[in-house]
Amino acid sequence: SATSLLSIFLIEVLTVVYIAMLRDDSLLAAFAVAKTLMFFLISMILGIAVAVSTAVSRSLGSAAPDQARRLASSGLLLGIFATVCGAALELVVLDPAIRMLGGEGNSFTAAREYLWLTLPASVLVAVELLCVQILRSAGFGKQAMWILLTSTAAVAIADPLLIVVFDLGLVGAGIAYLISSLVSACLGFYYVHRVARLTSGVSLTHLSGDISTISRTAVPAVIGNLATPVGMAYVMAAMAPFGSQALAAIGVIDRVIQVAFCVVFALPGALIPILGQNLGAMNTTRVSHAVKATYGLLICYGAATSLLLILLAEPLARLFHVSGEGLIVFSAFCRWGGFLWTLIGLQFIATSIFLSMGRPMYVTLFGWLRASLGTVPFVWYGAQAFGSVGVMLGQLLGNTVVAFCACWLAHLLMKKILGNEAIH
């Protein structure tokens, strides 16, 4: 699961590296702004994908393969429809949204061109990510990994040609994104349809019932997921007064977080199918052991990653060509960000527990607590007291507080549902 997710994030990192080679801070700032807006749509897609995975895994765990196939097919249709609507809405409000996040002049133009290519391509991304989650829920982890690795390979080939060789900048990055999305979506559907055989005809009667089943988890999960880009948008707006170098640094930091903590981001996608199948089979002991093992993985992985970030701070800064105010922000992140992000990872485990144990509204609650009380006051005070570095560290500190609260409530929920098998 982590390898699969790493391949997604490597697409972003490769793009940033090639854009950085053009040595234009306005392009890096534009990419950061564009990715913040894309994050709204991707967050919605991931919420639906997790809900479909939860429904399919429960059906398989309950020995109902026909129902699982129908839910997978209905989930794909729901994801495509929702993504089309979401992309259309973002295109309508695109110009004021870019300006609100600090896009001006060349940054505005570049971000706008990039998003007019990538927002329509998000429909293909929806098919890709839904297929990946469906395959994982059915135990086809290897096929899911190959989908994402293929996407990464396509970007690795297209990005340097389009961005650097043909000097297309963010337009080249957008074209490469479109190509990789098309390739991975086609491969994903092939695996789901021909290899896993998890598709079936869907009647209107069954479709409405399946969408209702999926939506009970998807709606709160999507609303909860959307909180993260809302919080990120506030951070971008707060960072904008400190200049394009600071905005560029935020974009680079986001990409570094994605790669450095790919295992943390992969936790819900990997843990939810395990918890769902074992809860469906009423095997509470394995549920408890899975959660305990995940906590141990988070601590060990986070400690190693934090140390690596400290040691590699200067080489990474040179790789991404961050300078001036951006270098100050990036260096502070490498010094403290790894430790804080390890603690933030507790919320990813809590999210898996909430969704698997039928408490999706808790995901929504803590998602919005993180984006509001866990972001706004901390970022505001950080900006006033410590400038651009305070904006970045303020967000991480506030998110850490919310993660601790989510972990505590998840612990209580496990004790209530599993009794003596709950973690201690």
GITA-V309689 format. One record per pair of residues at least 24 apart in sequence whose C-alpha atoms are under 7 Angstrom apart, sorted by the first residue. I is the first residue (numbers start at 1). J is the second residue. D is the distance in whole Angstrom. If there is no record, write none. Layout:
# GITA-V309689
I:J:D, I:J:D
This chain:
# GITA-V309689
1:266:6, 1:270:6, 2:262:6, 2:263:5, 2:266:5, 3:145:7, 4:145:5, 4:148:6, 4:149:7, 5:262:6, 5:266:6, 6:259:6, 6:262:5, 7:148:6, 7:149:6, 7:152:6, 8:148:6, 8:152:7, 9:258:6, 9:259:6, 10:152:7, 10:259:7, 11:152:5, 11:155:6, 12:255:6, 13:255:6, 14:156:7, 15:159:6, 15:173:7, 17:319:7, 17:320:6, 18:160:6, 18:163:7, 18:164:7, 19:163:7, 19:169:7, 20:320:6, 20:321:6, 25:244:6, 25:245:6, 25:248:6, 26:106:6, 26:107:5, 26:244:6, 27:107:6, 27:110:7, 28:248:5, 29:107:6, 29:244:6, 29:247:5, 29:248:4, 29:251:7, 30:103:6, 30:107:5, 30:108:7, 30:110:6, 30:111:5, 31:111:6, 32:247:7, 32:248:6, 32:251:4, 33:98:7, 33:101:6, 33:103:7, 33:111:7, 34:111:5, 34:115:6, 36:229:6, 36:232:7, 36:233:6, 39:229:6, 40:226:6, 40:229:6, 41:86:6, 41:87:7, 43:222:7, 43:225:5, 43:226:6, 44:222:5, 44:225:7, 44:226:7, 45:79:7, 45:83:7, 45:126:6, 47:218:6, 47:221:5, 47:222:4, 47:225:6, 48:79:6, 48:218:5, 48:222:7, 49:129:7, 49:130:5, 49:133:6, 50:133:7, 50:269:7, 51:214:6, 51:217:5, 51:218:5, 52:214:6, 53:133:6, 53:134:5, 53:137:6, 53:273:7, 54:272:7, 54:273:6, 54:276:6, 55:214:6, 56:137:6, 57:137:5, 57:138:7, 57:273:6, 57:276:6, 57:277:6, 58:276:5, 58:277:5, 58:280:6, 61:277:4, 61:278:7, 61:280:5, 61:281:6, 62:280:6, 62:281:6, 69:198:4, 69:199:5, 69:200:6, 70:199:6, 70:200:6, 70:202:6, 71:210:6, 72:134:7, 72:198:6, 72:199:6, 73:199:5, 73:200:6, 74:202:7, 74:207:6, 74:210:6, 74:211:7, 76:127:7, 76:130:7, 79:126:6, 80:123:6, 80:126:6, 80:127:7, 83:122:7, 83:123:6, 83:126:7, 84:123:6, 87:119:6, 87:120:6, 100:237:7, 101:233:7, 101:236:6, 101:237:5, 102:237:6, 102:240:5, 110:170:6, 113:171:6, 114:170:6, 114:171:5, 114:174:5, 117:174:5, 117:175:7, 118:174:6, 118:177:7, 118:178:6, 121:178:6, 121:181:7, 124:181:6, 124:182:6, 124:185:6, 125:181:6, 125:185:7, 127:185:5, 128:184:6, 128:185:4, 128:188:6, 131:188:5, 131:189:6, 131:192:6, 132:188:7, 135:192:7, 137:273:5, 143:191:7, 147:184:5, 147:187:6, 147:188:6, 148:184:7, 150:184:6, 151:180:5, 151:181:7, 151:183:7, 151:184:5, 154:180:5, 155:180:6, 217:360:6, 220:360:6, 220:361:6, 220:363:7, 220:364:5, 221:360:6, 221:363:6, 221:364:6, 223:364:6, 224:363:6, 224:364:4, 224:365:7, 224:367:5, 224:368:6, 225:367:6, 227:367:5, 227:368:5, 227:371:5, 228:367:7, 228:371:6, 230:371:7, 231:371:4, 231:372:7, 231:375:6, 235:391:7, 239:388:6, 239:391:7, 242:388:6, 245:323:7, 245:324:7, 245:325:6, 245:326:5, 246:325:6, 246:326:4, 246:329:7, 246:388:7, 248:326:7, 249:322:6, 249:326:5, 249:329:7, 249:330:6, 253:330:7, 260:305:7, 264:298:7, 264:345:6, 267:348:7, 267:349:7, 268:348:6, 268:349:7, 268:351:7, 268:352:5, 271:352:6, 272:352:5, 272:356:6, 275:356:6, 276:356:6, 284:418:6, 284:421:7, 285:421:6, 288:421:6, 288:422:6, 288:423:6, 292:423:7, 298:342:7, 299:342:7, 302:338:7, 302:339:7, 302:342:5, 305:338:6, 306:338:4, 306:339:6, 309:334:5, 309:338:7, 310:334:5, 310:335:5, 329:388:7, 329:389:5, 332:389:7, 340:396:6, 340:397:7, 340:400:7, 343:400:6, 344:399:6, 344:400:5, 344:403:5, 346:403:6, 346:404:7, 346:407:6, 347:403:5, 347:406:6, 347:407:6, 350:406:6, 350:407:5, 350:410:5, 353:410:6, 354:410:7, 366:402:7, 366:406:7, 369:402:7, 370:399:5, 370:402:6, 374:398:4, 374:399:5, 374:401:7, 374:402:6, 375:399:7
